[in-house]
Amino acid sequence: MSSTSRVTNLGVSGMDIDQTVKDLMAAKRVPYDKMYQKKTTAEWKKAGYNAMYTAISDFRTTVFNNKLQATLAPKNASSSDDAIATVTANADAANVSHDLVVTQLASGVKKTSSAAITTGSSKTTLADQFGIGGSFDIKLTNGANSATVTVNGTDSIYDLVQNINNSGAGVTANYDATLDRFFMSTTNTGSDSGISFAGSSTEGTTFLQNNLKIDTTAVSGKNAKFSLDGVELEQQSNNFTISGVNYKLKMVGGSSTEPVNVAVSADVDKTVENVKAFVESYNTMLATVNKALQETRYKSYTPLTTAQRAEMTETEAKQWDEKAKSGMLYNDSILRSLVNGVRDDVASPVSGLAGKYTSMASIGITTGSYTEGGKLYIDETKLRAALTADPNAVNKLFGTDGDTDSQDGIAVRMYDTLKTAMDNIVSEAGVTAGVSDDTKSNLAKQISQYTKEMKSLNERLEDIEDRYYDQFSAMETALTKLSSQSSWLSSMLGSSSS
């Protein structure tokens, strides 16, 4: 903008120059205002796509979970004696019963002072507590793990505890000041666990035996021993998994005549709950997308310019904005393709499945009327009957990973359908509402181009406005001179006639 002094008031001409320039510029600003409206519309559309991307992505997470056997075929497991062993089952556990007899629990190794250990009057340092000086090493070995701990007379017994715990040997130490005893134990159990001090310095061994009163004989832990369905087995821990069943042994018990019975069965209630959650999530996503597709587009309501907004009340502007933003994704091809795709995924049977449960309808999941846009409904009685007849029906129908799309389970094929829609949205609008982190999507490029063109247009408009003011200023200057000359001439003529 030029630095020319502007004449804005009523001058010799009697014109309101500001208003005149404003009126002249109104016509000149039309291309800029149209560009602003296009940019704003593109920004609203980008934000609309972002909302759709989020809704689709959230639902795709649900679909992923419904590809998993743990969701589609959960299992119940029970123990006839929880005091001896508790159990849970993974989705791959067979629906059978097992006989369990526990003969030995897994254990680690513990070392404890045989008597009170403090000989000095203070426990500030090991030197005060035991009368030792200098430093020496203790080597700790627990199975495959070993570490060397340096003992300093200037350290306290609590420093020694911390050094052992942080050594990485898999040995935990503790000092009980009330009992005045030192405790050590392995962090693992089983025959691979143990505590050995082999390799310790002579001073270290003496300190362990005479000061801490710890037996330095190498000792190993014990495995859990049990019979499962008549087969003798061992495990390093009391917690283990065999054939999809998770066992937690708690005490020795059971016998060959009265073993602990471990029963595994399909969890029909949990499966039904998971199917309901899937259908609810599907209906929510579909309703969100359908709403965007069907929202009325008011083409005559374009984004308000600054001048237009200034002429409206706040309520009027808000109502206008609501109509202007409406229908940004009306009948959008990406969203329409998505809806058609997921509805086909739901309606199409899974080819290659044996038995009668090969479609959603066969297990009691159907669509409502056409006007509901594909909303799903569940006949729980029919679903439970299908799961009673074939506990794996839902797992096969949803989670089968076939060689072709028609052979894929419903969740598997829908997962791919959603990915295609998300990729298309990313190409068109990116994954964010703004453009600061998006330079590749079509809408981001459009918005950036509009911004660039608007900047250029605005610079030209400022130049034109300055030129108008310069012209009116020159006119006022000329009129002022003319008026001055006229007055002089009149005064001269008047003096001559007198």
MINU-189028 format. One record per residue (C-alpha): residue in one letter; chain; x, y, z. Coordinates in steps of 0.25 Angstrom, whole numbers, plus 2048, in hexadecimal, padded with zeros to 3 digits. Layout:
! MINU-189028
<A, A, <X, Y, Z>>
...
END
This chain:
! MINU-189028
<M, A, <800, 800, 800>>
<S, A, <805, 80E, 7FC>>
<S, A, <808, 819, 807>>
<T, A, <800, 823, 7FF>>
<S, A, <7F8, 82C, 809>>
<R, A, <7E9, 828, 807>>
<V, A, <7DE, 832, 806>>
<T, A, <7D3, 82B, 80D>>
<N, A, <7C9, 836, 811>>
<L, A, <7C0, 83F, 80A>>
<G, A, <7C9, 848, 802>>
<V, A, <7C6, 854, 7F8>>
<S, A, <7BF, 84A, 7EF>>
<G, A, <7B5, 847, 7FA>>
<M, A, <7B7, 837, 7F8>>
<D, A, <7B8, 82D, 803>>
<I, A, <7C5, 827, 7FD>>
<D, A, <7C6, 81B, 807>>
<Q, A, <7B8, 816, 803>>
<T, A, <7BB, 819, 7F4>>
<V, A, <7C8, 811, 7F4>>
<K, A, <7C1, 806, 7FC>>
<D, A, <7B6, 805, 7F2>>
<L, A, <7C0, 805, 7E7>>
<M, A, <7C8, 7FA, 7EE>>
<A, A, <7BC, 7F1, 7F0>>
<A, A, <7BB, 7ED, 7E2>>
<K, A, <7CA, 7EB, 7E1>>
<R, A, <7CA, 7E2, 7ED>>
<V, A, <7C0, 7D8, 7E7>>
<P, A, <7CB, 7CE, 7E2>>
<Y, A, <7D2, 7CF, 7EF>>
<D, A, <7C5, 7CC, 7F7>>
<K, A, <7C2, 7C0, 7EE>>
<M, A, <7D0, 7BA, 7F0>>
<Y, A, <7CE, 7BC, 7FF>>
<Q, A, <7C1, 7B4, 7FE>>
<K, A, <7C8, 7A9, 7F6>>
<K, A, <7D3, 7A8, 800>>
<T, A, <7C9, 7A8, 80C>>
<T, A, <7C1, 79D, 806>>
<A, A, <7CD, 795, 803>>
<E, A, <7D1, 796, 812>>
<W, A, <7C4, 792, 817>>
<K, A, <7C4, 786, 80D>>
<K, A, <7D2, 782, 812>>
<A, A, <7CD, 783, 821>>
<G, A, <7C1, 77A, 81D>>
<Y, A, <7CA, 770, 817>>
<N, A, <7D2, 770, 823>>
<A, A, <7C6, 76D, 82C>>
<M, A, <7C3, 761, 823>>
<Y, A, <7D1, 75C, 823>>
<T, A, <7D1, 75C, 832>>
<A, A, <7C3, 755, 833>>
<I, A, <7C8, 74A, 829>>
<S, A, <7D5, 748, 82F>>
<D, A, <7CF, 746, 83D>>
<F, A, <7C6, 73C, 837>>
<R, A, <7D1, 735, 830>>
<T, A, <7D8, 732, 83E>>
<T, A, <7CB, 72B, 842>>
<V, A, <7CB, 723, 835>>
<F, A, <7D9, 71F, 837>>
<N, A, <7D6, 71A, 845>>
<N, A, <7CA, 712, 83F>>
<K, A, <7D4, 70B, 836>>
<L, A, <7DB, 705, 842>>
<Q, A, <7D7, 6F7, 848>>
<A, A, <7D8, 6FD, 856>>
<T, A, <7CC, 706, 852>>
<L, A, <7C4, 6FC, 84A>>
<A, A, <7C6, 6EF, 851>>
<P, A, <7C9, 6F3, 860>>
<K, A, <7CA, 6E7, 86A>>
<N, A, <7C5, 6E4, 878>>
<A, A, <7CE, 6DC, 881>>
<S, A, <7CB, 6D7, 88F>>
<S, A, <7D3, 6CF, 89A>>
<S, A, <7CB, 6C5, 8A3>>
<D, A, <7D5, 6CA, 8AE>>
<D, A, <7DA, 6D8, 8AE>>
<A, A, <7E2, 6D6, 8BA>>
<I, A, <7EB, 6CD, 8B2>>
<A, A, <7EB, 6D3, 8A5>>
<T, A, <7E4, 6DE, 89D>>
<V, A, <7E2, 6DF, 88E>>
<T, A, <7DF, 6E7, 883>>
<A, A, <7DE, 6E4, 874>>
<N, A, <7E3, 6EA, 867>>
<A, A, <7DB, 6EA, 85A>>
<D, A, <7E3, 6DF, 855>>
<A, A, <7E0, 6D5, 860>>
<A, A, <7D8, 6C9, 85D>>
<N, A, <7CA, 6C7, 863>>
<V, A, <7CE, 6BB, 86C>>
<S, A, <7D0, 6B8, 87A>>
<H, A, <7DE, 6B5, 880>>
<D, A, <7E2, 6AD, 88D>>
<L, A, <7EC, 6B4, 896>>
<V, A, <7F4, 6AE, 8A1>>
<V, A, <7FF, 6B8, 8A8>>
<T, A, <80A, 6B1, 8AF>>
<Q, A, <814, 6BC, 8B1>>
<L, A, <814, 6CB, 8AF>>
<A, A, <81F, 6D2, 8A9>>
<S, A, <828, 6DA, 8B2>>
<G, A, <834, 6E3, 8B2>>
<V, A, <840, 6E4, 8BB>>
<K, A, <840, 6EC, 8C8>>
<K, A, <84C, 6EF, 8D1>>
<T, A, <84A, 6F5, 8DF>>
<S, A, <853, 6F9, 8EA>>
<S, A, <854, 6EE, 8F5>>
<A, A, <854, 6F8, 900>>
<A, A, <855, 707, 903>>
<I, A, <861, 70D, 8FC>>
<T, A, <864, 71B, 901>>
<T, A, <871, 71B, 90A>>
<G, A, <874, 72A, 90B>>
<S, A, <86C, 735, 912>>
<S, A, <868, 73C, 905>>
<K, A, <863, 738, 8F7>>
<T, A, <867, 745, 8F0>>
<T, A, <871, 73D, 8E8>>
<L, A, <875, 72F, 8E6>>
<A, A, <882, 732, 8EE>>
<D, A, <87A, 737, 8FA>>
<Q, A, <871, 72B, 8F9>>
<F, A, <87B, 720, 8F7>>
<G, A, <888, 726, 8F9>>
<I, A, <88D, 723, 8EB>>
<G, A, <895, 72C, 8E2>>
<G, A, <89A, 72E, 8D4>>
<S, A, <892, 728, 8C9>>
<F, A, <890, 71A, 8C2>>
<D, A, <887, 713, 8B8>>
<I, A, <87C, 709, 8BA>>
<K, A, <877, 701, 8AD>>
<L, A, <869, 6FE, 8AC>>
<T, A, <864, 6F3, 8A2>>
<N, A, <855, 6F0, 89F>>
<G, A, <854, 6E6, 894>>
<A, A, <859, 6ED, 887>>
<N, A, <85A, 6FA, 88E>>
<S, A, <866, 6FF, 896>>
<A, A, <86C, 70C, 89C>>
<T, A, <877, 711, 8A5>>
<V, A, <873, 71A, 8B0>>
<T, A, <87E, 722, 8B7>>
<V, A, <87D, 724, 8C6>>
<N, A, <883, 730, 8CC>>
<G, A, <885, 733, 8DB>>
<T, A, <880, 741, 8D9>>
<D, A, <873, 73C, 8D3>>
<S, A, <867, 739, 8DC>>
<I, A, <860, 72C, 8DC>>
<Y, A, <854, 733, 8D5>>
<D, A, <85E, 737, 8CA>>
<L, A, <862, 728, 8C9>>
<V, A, <853, 724, 8C8>>
<Q, A, <851, 72E, 8BC>>
<N, A, <85E, 72A, 8B5>>
<I, A, <85A, 71B, 8B5>>
<N, A, <84C, 71E, 8B0>>
<N, A, <851, 727, 8A5>>
<S, A, <85C, 71D, 8A1>>
<G, A, <854, 715, 897>>
<A, A, <857, 708, 89D>>
<G, A, <848, 705, 89F>>
<V, A, <84A, 705, 8AE>>
<T, A, <842, 70E, 8B8>>
<A, A, <848, 712, 8C5>>
<N, A, <842, 718, 8D2>>
<Y, A, <846, 71C, 8E0>>
<D, A, <83C, 71C, 8EB>>
<A, A, <842, 725, 8F6>>
<T, A, <838, 720, 900>>
<L, A, <83C, 712, 8FF>>
<D, A, <84A, 716, 8FB>>
<R, A, <84B, 70C, 8F0>>
<F, A, <84F, 70C, 8E1>>
<F, A, <846, 705, 8D7>>
<M, A, <849, 701, 8C9>>
<S, A, <840, 6FA, 8BF>>
<T, A, <83F, 6F7, 8B0>>
<T, A, <835, 6FF, 8A7>>
<N, A, <832, 6F2, 89F>>
<T, A, <82E, 6E4, 8A3>>
<G, A, <831, 6D6, 89E>>
<S, A, <83D, 6CD, 89C>>
<D, A, <844, 6D8, 894>>
<S, A, <844, 6E1, 89F>>
<G, A, <84E, 6E2, 8AB>>
<I, A, <858, 6EA, 8B3>>
<S, A, <867, 6E7, 8B2>>
<F, A, <872, 6EF, 8B7>>
<A, A, <87D, 6E8, 8B0>>
<G, A, <888, 6F1, 8AB>>
<S, A, <886, 6FB, 8B7>>
<S, A, <893, 700, 8BD>>
<T, A, <898, 6FA, 8CA>>
<E, A, <894, 706, 8D1>>
<G, A, <886, 706, 8CB>>
<T, A, <884, 6F8, 8CF>>
<T, A, <888, 6FB, 8DD>>
<F, A, <87F, 707, 8DD>>
<L, A, <873, 6FE, 8D9>>
<Q, A, <876, 6F3, 8E3>>
<N, A, <87B, 6FA, 8EF>>
<N, A, <874, 708, 8EE>>
<L, A, <867, 706, 8E7>>
<K, A, <866, 6F7, 8EC>>
<I, A, <862, 6F2, 8DE>>
<D, A, <864, 6E4, 8DA>>
<T, A, <86C, 6E5, 8CE>>
<T, A, <869, 6D7, 8C9>>
<A, A, <864, 6D7, 8BA>>
<V, A, <855, 6D4, 8BA>>
<S, A, <84C, 6D2, 8AE>>
<G, A, <83D, 6D4, 8AE>>
<K, A, <832, 6CA, 8AA>>
<N, A, <829, 6C8, 89F>>
<A, A, <81A, 6C7, 8A0>>
<K, A, <816, 6B8, 89E>>
<F, A, <808, 6B3, 89A>>
<S, A, <801, 6A9, 892>>
<L, A, <7F7, 6AE, 887>>
<D, A, <7EE, 6A4, 881>>
<G, A, <7F7, 699, 887>>
<V, A, <804, 69F, 881>>
<E, A, <80F, 6A3, 88B>>
<L, A, <814, 6B1, 887>>
<E, A, <81D, 6BC, 88D>>
<Q, A, <81D, 6CB, 88C>>
<Q, A, <827, 6D5, 891>>
<S, A, <81C, 6DE, 896>>
<N, A, <80E, 6DC, 89D>>
<N, A, <808, 6E4, 892>>
<F, A, <809, 6DE, 884>>
<T, A, <800, 6DB, 878>>
<I, A, <7FE, 6CE, 871>>
<S, A, <7F5, 6CC, 865>>
<G, A, <7EF, 6DA, 867>>
<V, A, <7EB, 6D8, 875>>
<N, A, <7F2, 6E1, 87F>>
<Y, A, <7F5, 6DA, 88D>>
<K, A, <7F9, 6E1, 89A>>
<L, A, <7FD, 6D6, 8A4>>
<K, A, <7FA, 6DA, 8B3>>
<M, A, <7FC, 6CE, 8BB>>
<V, A, <7FF, 6BF, 8BA>>
<G, A, <7F2, 6B7, 8B8>>
<G, A, <7E9, 6AE, 8B1>>
<S, A, <7EB, 69F, 8AF>>
<S, A, <7EB, 694, 8A4>>
<T, A, <7DD, 691, 8A9>>
<E, A, <7D8, 69F, 8AB>>
<P, A, <7E0, 6A8, 8A2>>
<V, A, <7DD, 6B7, 8A1>>
<N, A, <7D3, 6B8, 895>>
<V, A, <7D7, 6C3, 88B>>
<A, A, <7CB, 6C6, 882>>
<V, A, <7CC, 6CF, 875>>
<S, A, <7C0, 6D3, 86D>>
<A, A, <7BB, 6DE, 864>>
<D, A, <7B7, 6EB, 86A>>
<V, A, <7AA, 6ED, 863>>
<D, A, <7A7, 6F9, 86C>>
<K, A, <7B4, 700, 869>>
<T, A, <7B2, 6FD, 85A>>
<V, A, <7A4, 703, 859>>
<E, A, <7A9, 70F, 861>>
<N, A, <7B5, 711, 857>>
<V, A, <7AB, 710, 84B>>
<K, A, <7A2, 71A, 851>>
<A, A, <7AD, 724, 853>>
<F, A, <7B2, 722, 844>>
<V, A, <7A4, 724, 83F>>
<E, A, <7A2, 730, 847>>
<S, A, <7AF, 736, 842>>
<Y, A, <7AC, 733, 834>>
<N, A, <79E, 73A, 835>>
<T, A, <7A5, 746, 83B>>
<M, A, <7AF, 747, 830>>
<L, A, <7A5, 745, 825>>
<A, A, <79B, 74F, 82B>>
<T, A, <7A6, 759, 82C>>
<V, A, <7AA, 757, 81D>>
<N, A, <79C, 757, 818>>
<K, A, <799, 764, 81F>>
<A, A, <7A4, 76B, 818>>
<L, A, <7A0, 764, 80B>>
<Q, A, <791, 769, 80D>>
<E, A, <793, 776, 813>>
<T, A, <78C, 781, 80B>>
<R, A, <795, 78A, 802>>
<Y, A, <790, 799, 802>>
<K, A, <798, 79E, 7F5>>
<S, A, <792, 7AC, 7F6>>
<Y, A, <798, 7AD, 804>>
<T, A, <7A7, 7B0, 801>>
<P, A, <7B1, 7B4, 80C>>
<L, A, <7AF, 7C2, 812>>
<T, A, <7BA, 7CC, 80E>>
<T, A, <7BE, 7D6, 819>>
<A, A, <7B5, 7E1, 813>>
<Q, A, <7A9, 7D8, 813>>
<R, A, <7AB, 7D3, 821>>
<A, A, <7AC, 7E1, 826>>
<E, A, <79E, 7E4, 821>>
<M, A, <798, 7D8, 828>>
<T, A, <795, 7D6, 837>>
<E, A, <79C, 7CB, 83E>>
<T, A, <790, 7C2, 83E>>
<E, A, <78E, 7C5, 82F>>
<A, A, <79D, 7C2, 82C>>
<K, A, <79C, 7B5, 834>>
<Q, A, <790, 7B0, 82D>>
<W, A, <796, 7B3, 81F>>
<D, A, <7A3, 7AC, 823>>
<E, A, <79B, 79F, 827>>
<K, A, <794, 79F, 819>>
<A, A, <7A1, 7A3, 812>>
<K, A, <7A9, 797, 819>>
<S, A, <79E, 78D, 816>>
<G, A, <7A0, 782, 80C>>
<M, A, <7AF, 784, 80A>>
<L, A, <7B0, 775, 807>>
<Y, A, <7A2, 773, 801>>
<N, A, <7A2, 767, 7F8>>
<D, A, <7B1, 766, 7F9>>
<S, A, <7B6, 75B, 7F0>>
<I, A, <7C1, 756, 7FA>>
<L, A, <7B7, 755, 806>>
<R, A, <7AC, 74F, 7FC>>
<S, A, <7B6, 744, 7F8>>
<L, A, <7B9, 741, 806>>
<V, A, <7AB, 73F, 80A>>
<N, A, <7A8, 736, 7FE>>
<G, A, <7B5, 72F, 802>>
<V, A, <7B2, 72C, 810>>
<R, A, <7A3, 728, 80D>>
<D, A, <7A8, 71E, 803>>
<D, A, <7B2, 719, 80D>>
<V, A, <7A7, 716, 817>>
<A, A, <79D, 711, 80D>>
<S, A, <7A6, 707, 805>>
<P, A, <7A7, 6F9, 80A>>
<V, A, <7B5, 6F4, 80D>>
<S, A, <7B8, 6E9, 802>>
<G, A, <7BF, 6DD, 806>>
<L, A, <7BA, 6DB, 814>>
<A, A, <7B3, 6CE, 817>>
<G, A, <7A6, 6CD, 81E>>
<K, A, <79A, 6D6, 81E>>
<Y, A, <7A1, 6E2, 825>>
<T, A, <7A7, 6E9, 819>>
<S, A, <7A0, 6F7, 81A>>
<M, A, <79D, 702, 824>>
<A, A, <78E, 6FE, 822>>
<S, A, <790, 6F0, 826>>
<I, A, <795, 6F4, 834>>
<G, A, <78A, 6FE, 836>>
<I, A, <790, 70B, 831>>
<T, A, <788, 712, 826>>
<T, A, <785, 720, 821>>
<G, A, <779, 728, 824>>
<S, A, <770, 730, 819>>
<Y, A, <777, 736, 80D>>
<T, A, <774, 744, 813>>
<E, A, <77D, 741, 81F>>
<G, A, <78A, 741, 816>>
<G, A, <78F, 733, 819>>
<K, A, <78D, 733, 829>>
<L, A, <78F, 725, 82F>>
<Y, A, <786, 71E, 839>>
<I, A, <789, 712, 841>>
<D, A, <780, 706, 844>>
<E, A, <787, 702, 851>>
<T, A, <77F, 6F5, 852>>
<K, A, <783, 6F1, 844>>
<L, A, <792, 6F5, 847>>
<R, A, <792, 6ED, 854>>
<A, A, <78C, 6E1, 84D>>
<A, A, <797, 6E2, 842>>
<L, A, <7A2, 6E2, 84C>>
<T, A, <79C, 6D6, 854>>
<A, A, <79C, 6CE, 847>>
<D, A, <7AA, 6D3, 843>>
<P, A, <7B2, 6DB, 84D>>
<N, A, <7BC, 6DF, 842>>
<A, A, <7B1, 6E4, 839>>
<V, A, <7B4, 6F3, 83B>>
<N, A, <7C3, 6F1, 83B>>
<K, A, <7C2, 6EA, 82D>>
<L, A, <7B8, 6F4, 828>>
<F, A, <7BF, 701, 82C>>
<G, A, <7CE, 6FC, 82D>>
<T, A, <7D1, 6F3, 821>>
<D, A, <7DC, 6F7, 819>>
<G, A, <7D9, 6F1, 80B>>
<D, A, <7E1, 6F1, 7FE>>
<T, A, <7D7, 6FB, 7F8>>
<D, A, <7CE, 706, 7FC>>
<S, A, <7C2, 6FD, 7FC>>
<Q, A, <7C8, 6F3, 805>>
<D, A, <7CD, 6FD, 80F>>
<G, A, <7C5, 6FF, 81C>>
<I, A, <7BC, 70B, 81D>>
<A, A, <7C6, 713, 827>>
<V, A, <7D2, 70F, 81E>>
<R, A, <7CB, 714, 811>>
<M, A, <7C6, 721, 818>>
<Y, A, <7D3, 724, 81E>>
<D, A, <7D8, 725, 810>>
<T, A, <7CC, 72D, 80B>>
<L, A, <7CE, 737, 816>>
<K, A, <7DD, 739, 813>>
<T, A, <7DA, 73C, 804>>
<A, A, <7D0, 747, 809>>
<M, A, <7DA, 74D, 812>>
<D, A, <7E5, 74D, 808>>
<N, A, <7DC, 754, 7FE>>
<I, A, <7D8, 75E, 809>>
<V, A, <7E7, 761, 80B>>
<S, A, <7E9, 763, 7FD>>
<E, A, <7DE, 76D, 7FC>>
<A, A, <7DF, 774, 809>>
<G, A, <7EA, 76E, 812>>
<V, A, <7E8, 76A, 820>>
<T, A, <7E7, 778, 827>>
<A, A, <7DD, 783, 825>>
<G, A, <7E9, 78E, 823>>
<V, A, <7F3, 78F, 819>>
<S, A, <800, 791, 821>>
<D, A, <803, 783, 821>>
<D, A, <7FD, 77F, 814>>
<T, A, <803, 783, 807>>
<K, A, <7FF, 777, 7FE>>
<S, A, <7F0, 776, 7FF>>
<N, A, <7E8, 77C, 7F3>>
<L, A, <7E0, 785, 7FD>>
<A, A, <7ED, 78A, 804>>
<K, A, <7F3, 78D, 7F6>>
<Q, A, <7E6, 795, 7F2>>
<I, A, <7E6, 79C, 7FF>>
<S, A, <7F4, 7A0, 7FE>>
<Q, A, <7F2, 7A5, 7EF>>
<Y, A, <7E6, 7AD, 7F4>>
<T, A, <7EE, 7B3, 7FF>>
<K, A, <7F9, 7B7, 7F5>>
<E, A, <7EF, 7BD, 7EB>>
<M, A, <7E8, 7C5, 7F6>>
<K, A, <7F5, 7CB, 7FA>>
<S, A, <7F8, 7CF, 7EC>>
<L, A, <7EA, 7D5, 7EA>>
<N, A, <7EA, 7DC, 7F7>>
<E, A, <7F7, 7E3, 7F3>>
<R, A, <7F1, 7E8, 7E6>>
<L, A, <7E5, 7ED, 7ED>>
<E, A, <7ED, 7F5, 7F7>>
<D, A, <7F4, 7FB, 7EB>>
<I, A, <7E7, 7FF, 7E4>>
<E, A, <7E1, 805, 7F1>>
<D, A, <7EE, 80D, 7F2>>
<R, A, <7EC, 812, 7E4>>
<Y, A, <7DE, 816, 7E7>>
<Y, A, <7E2, 81E, 7F3>>
<D, A, <7ED, 825, 7EB>>
<Q, A, <7E3, 828, 7E0>>
<F, A, <7D9, 82E, 7E9>>
<S, A, <7E4, 836, 7F1>>
<A, A, <7E9, 83C, 7E4>>
<M, A, <7DB, 840, 7E0>>
<E, A, <7D9, 847, 7ED>>
<T, A, <7E6, 84E, 7EC>>
<A, A, <7E2, 853, 7DE>>
<L, A, <7D4, 857, 7E3>>
<T, A, <7DB, 85F, 7EE>>
<K, A, <7E4, 866, 7E5>>
<L, A, <7D8, 869, 7DB>>
<S, A, <7D0, 86E, 7E7>>
<S, A, <7DB, 877, 7EC>>
<Q, A, <7DD, 87D, 7DE>>
<S, A, <7CE, 87F, 7DC>>
<S, A, <7CE, 887, 7E9>>
<W, A, <7D9, 88F, 7E5>>
<L, A, <7D3, 892, 7D8>>
<S, A, <7C6, 896, 7DE>>
<S, A, <7CD, 89F, 7E8>>
<M, A, <7D5, 8A6, 7DC>>
<L, A, <7C8, 8A8, 7D4>>
<G, A, <7C1, 8AE, 7E0>>
<S, A, <7CC, 8B8, 7E3>>
<S, A, <7CC, 8BD, 7D4>>
<S, A, <7BD, 8C0, 7D4>>
<S, A, <7BE, 8C8, 7E0>>
END
